[in-house]
């Protein structure tokens, strides 16, 4: 099954709707991902899940809802809104979620496998900069080649990669 990937600069209208790029819309149609959940994510981003995937994740979590850590996560992640592509190929992001992510008019939409993420432009740039040193170490770990000293922090904060 095809997955979502790519990085797109999107503009939101006054109601908080953003146009989904055509290649992503085609993939949404192919996959049958017509209804979406927009939830608070990590690093001030928004997670945009196909609704069935979001409900699956929530179902797994609610079994542990008496665990304080799970409950704390549910309170954060569970404040989602549901949306569908409108006839013009746009998705709606509610104002409280836009406030959380720190964007009003401009955002970055990225494909992350089976889901999407929405970032403020400044938040995405900061995240990329913060992760720059770890990128090589993670790639080496994922693809099975370890670089000597890669991923080890020095006193200067470098990972040595």
C-alpha positions as CSV (number, residue, x, y, z in Angstrom):
1,X,0.0,0.0,0.0
2,X,1.3,3.5,-0.9
3,X,2.2,5.9,1.9
4,X,2.1,9.6,2.4
5,X,5.3,11.5,1.9
6,X,6.5,14.9,0.9
7,X,6.6,18.4,2.3
8,X,4.2,21.1,1.2
9,X,3.7,24.8,2.1
10,X,-0.1,25.4,2.5
11,X,-2.1,28.5,3.1
12,X,-5.2,28.4,5.3
13,X,-8.2,30.5,4.6
14,X,-10.1,32.6,7.2
15,X,-12.1,29.5,8.4
16,X,-8.9,27.4,8.9
17,X,-9.2,25.3,5.7
18,X,-6.2,24.3,3.8
19,X,-5.9,22.8,0.3
20,X,-4.5,19.3,0.2
21,X,-2.1,19.0,-2.7
22,X,-3.4,17.0,-5.7
23,X,-0.9,14.1,-5.4
24,X,-2.0,13.6,-1.7
25,X,-5.7,13.9,-2.6
26,X,-5.2,11.2,-5.3
27,X,-3.5,8.9,-2.7
28,X,-6.3,9.6,-0.2
29,X,-8.8,8.5,-2.8
30,X,-6.8,5.3,-3.6
31,X,-6.4,4.4,0.1
32,X,-10.0,5.3,0.9
33,X,-8.9,7.9,3.5
34,X,-11.8,10.3,3.2
35,X,-12.4,11.2,6.8
36,X,-9.7,12.6,9.0
37,X,-8.9,13.3,12.7
38,X,-6.7,16.3,13.5
39,X,-5.1,15.9,17.0
40,X,-2.4,17.6,19.0
41,X,0.9,16.0,18.2
42,X,4.4,16.2,19.4
43,X,6.7,19.3,19.2
44,X,3.7,21.6,18.7
45,X,2.7,19.9,15.5
46,X,-0.7,18.5,14.6
47,X,-1.2,14.8,13.7
48,X,-3.6,14.3,10.9
49,X,-4.8,10.7,11.0
50,X,-7.2,8.8,8.7
51,X,-10.2,8.5,11.0
52,X,-10.2,4.7,11.2
53,X,-6.5,4.8,12.2
54,X,-7.1,7.4,14.8
55,X,-10.0,5.4,16.3
56,X,-7.8,2.3,16.4
57,X,-5.1,4.2,18.3
58,X,-7.7,5.6,20.7
59,X,-9.2,2.1,21.2
60,X,-5.8,0.7,22.2
61,X,-5.3,3.5,24.7
62,X,-8.6,3.5,26.4
63,X,-7.9,0.1,27.9
64,X,-5.3,1.7,30.1
65,X,-7.2,4.9,30.9
66,X,-6.8,4.3,34.7
67,X,-3.1,4.6,34.3
68,X,-2.2,8.3,35.0
69,X,0.4,8.4,32.2
70,X,-2.1,7.0,29.7
71,X,-4.8,9.3,30.9
72,X,-2.5,12.3,30.6
73,X,-1.8,11.3,27.0
74,X,-5.5,10.7,26.2
75,X,-6.3,14.2,27.5
76,X,-3.8,15.7,25.1
77,X,-4.3,13.4,22.1
78,X,-8.1,12.9,22.5
79,X,-9.0,16.6,21.9
80,X,-9.2,15.9,18.2
81,X,-11.6,17.2,15.6
82,X,-12.9,15.3,12.6
83,X,-13.0,16.6,9.1
84,X,-13.5,15.5,5.5
85,X,-12.1,16.7,2.3
86,X,-14.6,19.3,1.0
87,X,-15.6,19.6,-2.7
88,X,-12.6,21.9,-3.3
89,X,-10.1,19.4,-1.7
90,X,-9.6,21.2,1.6
91,X,-9.4,20.0,5.2
92,X,-10.5,22.1,8.1
93,X,-8.4,22.7,11.2
94,X,-10.3,24.1,14.2
95,X,-9.1,27.3,15.9
96,X,-8.0,25.7,19.1
97,X,-5.8,23.2,17.2
98,X,-4.4,26.1,15.1
99,X,-3.6,28.0,18.3
100,X,-1.8,24.9,19.8
101,X,0.3,24.5,16.7
102,X,1.0,28.2,16.4
103,X,-0.2,29.0,12.9
104,X,-3.0,31.1,11.5
105,X,-2.4,31.4,7.7
106,X,0.7,29.5,6.7
107,X,1.6,25.9,7.5
108,X,3.8,23.1,6.4
109,X,2.1,19.8,5.6
110,X,4.3,16.7,5.6
111,X,3.5,13.1,4.8
112,X,4.7,10.6,7.5
113,X,3.8,7.2,6.2
114,X,0.2,6.4,7.0
115,X,-0.5,9.9,8.5
116,X,0.1,13.5,7.8
117,X,1.5,16.3,10.1
118,X,0.8,20.0,10.1
119,X,3.4,22.4,11.4
120,X,3.9,26.1,11.8
121,X,6.5,27.3,9.3
122,X,8.8,28.4,12.2
123,X,8.1,25.2,14.2
124,X,9.1,23.0,11.3
125,X,12.3,25.0,10.6
126,X,13.2,24.8,14.3
127,X,12.5,21.1,14.5
128,X,14.6,20.4,11.4
129,X,17.5,22.5,12.8
130,X,17.2,20.7,16.2
131,X,17.3,17.3,14.5
132,X,20.1,18.1,12.1
133,X,22.8,16.4,14.2
134,X,20.8,13.3,14.9
135,X,19.8,12.7,11.2
136,X,23.0,10.8,10.3
137,X,23.0,8.8,13.5
138,X,19.3,7.8,13.0
139,X,19.9,6.9,9.3
140,X,22.9,4.8,10.3
141,X,20.9,2.9,12.9
142,X,17.9,2.4,10.6
143,X,19.9,1.2,7.7
144,X,22.2,-1.0,9.7
145,X,25.5,0.8,9.3
146,X,27.0,2.2,12.4
147,X,29.4,5.1,12.1
148,X,32.1,5.0,14.8
149,X,31.2,7.7,17.4
150,X,28.1,8.7,15.6
151,X,25.3,9.6,17.9
152,X,27.5,10.2,20.9
153,X,27.3,13.7,22.3
154,X,30.5,15.6,23.0
155,X,31.0,18.4,25.5
156,X,30.2,20.9,22.7
157,X,26.8,19.1,22.1
158,X,27.8,17.6,18.7
159,X,27.0,14.0,17.9
160,X,30.3,13.5,16.1
161,X,28.6,12.7,12.7
